Amino acid sequence: MIIIVTLITIFNTMTSLDKLTATDGTPPKPHPQPNDRRISSKNLLGPEGRVIIEHDGQHYLLRQTHAGKLILTK
């Protein structure tokens, strides 16, 4: 009985640690939440396919590549 309780405790601890860091030591990727605000990339980028984002006094360029990927540069 004690062995089973110990194994369950170890399993629960390992499972909670897996949620904190990935196997390579990097933090887990954020997961979208159902109530997160969503905006279409076409609406955000406009017909030009690019937009300047100001964040903490810094300017970033978000643009769409010819392959349809998004790139954010400072």
Secondary structure, DSSP 8 states (H G I E B T S, - for coil): -HHHHHHHHHHHHHHHHHHHS-TTS--------TTS----HHHHHTTTTEEEEEETTEEEEEEE-TTS-EEEE-
